[in-house]
């Protein structure tokens, strides 16, 4: 069964984001696992990248603001009432579509590279 690529479902302005920068990719990827506050996103990025990508607070919050402006993520109310200082973020539907398109793009590249590597 043929599957429509993730990029085929994107609007033009979302398509122009591809390929994603590492900071955008890892923030979206971190939020794919559920709502998180900024520090938890930074920790998750380290885990997801196996320590290969580190993001400081400046890069993180600049990226978060950009993703909010693009409506790829949204700010949500904290689950705990006493935690009013932390802002939590959630991956929106558009963000899921962009992340899916990027993962499809990466998958295609890796398949091509694997074929080329084993062809030699």
C-alpha positions in Angstrom: 0.0 0.0 0.0 1.5 3.3 -1.1 1.8 5.9 1.7 1.6 9.6 1.0 4.8 11.2 2.1 4.6 13.6 5.1 5.7 16.4 2.8 2.7 15.9 0.5 0.4 17.0 3.4 2.1 20.2 4.2 1.1 23.8 3.3 3.6 25.8 1.3 4.9 27.8 4.3 5.4 24.5 6.2 7.1 22.9 3.2 9.6 25.7 3.2 10.8 24.7 6.7 12.3 21.5 5.3 14.9 20.4 5.9 14.5 21.3 9.6 17.4 22.9 11.5 18.6 20.6 14.3 17.2 22.8 17.0 13.7 22.8 15.4 13.8 19.1 14.7 14.8 18.2 18.2 12.3 20.5 19.9 9.5 19.0 17.8 10.8 15.5 18.4 11.0 16.1 22.2 7.4 17.3 22.3 6.2 14.3 20.3 6.4 12.4 23.6 4.0 14.7 25.3 3.8 18.2 27.0 7.0 19.5 28.4 8.5 22.6 30.0 11.7 24.2 28.6 14.2 22.5 30.9 12.5 19.1 30.3 12.8 19.7 26.5 16.5 20.4 26.9 17.0 17.2 28.8 14.9 15.2 26.3 17.0 16.6 23.4 20.1 15.3 25.0 18.5 11.9 25.4 17.1 11.7 21.9 20.4 12.8 20.3 22.3 10.4 22.6 24.3 13.4 23.8 25.3 14.4 20.2 23.3 17.7 20.2 23.2 20.1 23.0 20.9 23.1 23.2 21.5 26.1 25.5 18.6 28.1 26.9 19.0 31.0 24.4 18.7 28.6 21.4 15.9 26.7 23.1 13.7 29.7 23.9 14.4 31.4 20.5 13.3 28.1 18.8 10.3 27.8 21.0 9.2 31.3 20.2 9.6 30.7 16.5 7.6 27.4 16.6 4.9 29.2 18.6 4.8 32.0 15.9 4.5 29.3 13.2 1.8 27.6 15.2 3.7 24.3 15.2 3.6 24.1 19.0 1.3 25.7 21.5 1.7 26.8 25.1 -0.6 24.9 27.5 -1.6 25.2 31.1 0.5 23.3 33.6 -1.0 20.0 34.9 0.0 21.0 38.4 -1.7 24.0 39.9 1.3 25.0 42.0 3.7 25.2 39.1 2.7 28.6 37.7 6.3 29.7 36.9 6.9 27.0 34.2 5.5 27.2 30.8 4.5 24.0 29.1 4.5 23.3 25.4 2.6 20.9 23.2 3.2 19.7 19.7 0.3 20.9 17.5 -1.2 19.2 14.5 0.8 21.3 12.1 4.0 20.5 14.1 3.2 16.8 13.9 2.8 17.0 10.1 6.1 18.9 9.8 7.9 16.4 12.0 6.4 13.5 10.1 7.5 15.0 6.8 11.1 15.5 8.1 11.2 11.9 9.4 10.0 10.7 6.0 12.7 12.8 4.3 15.4 11.5 6.6 14.2 7.9 6.1 14.4 8.3 2.3 17.9 9.7 2.5 19.1 6.8 4.8 17.5 4.2 2.5 19.4 5.8 -0.5 22.6 6.0 1.4 22.3 2.4 2.5 21.8 1.2 -1.0 24.8 3.1 -2.2 27.0 1.9 0.6 26.2 -1.7 -0.1 26.4 -1.3 -3.9 30.1 -0.6 -3.7 
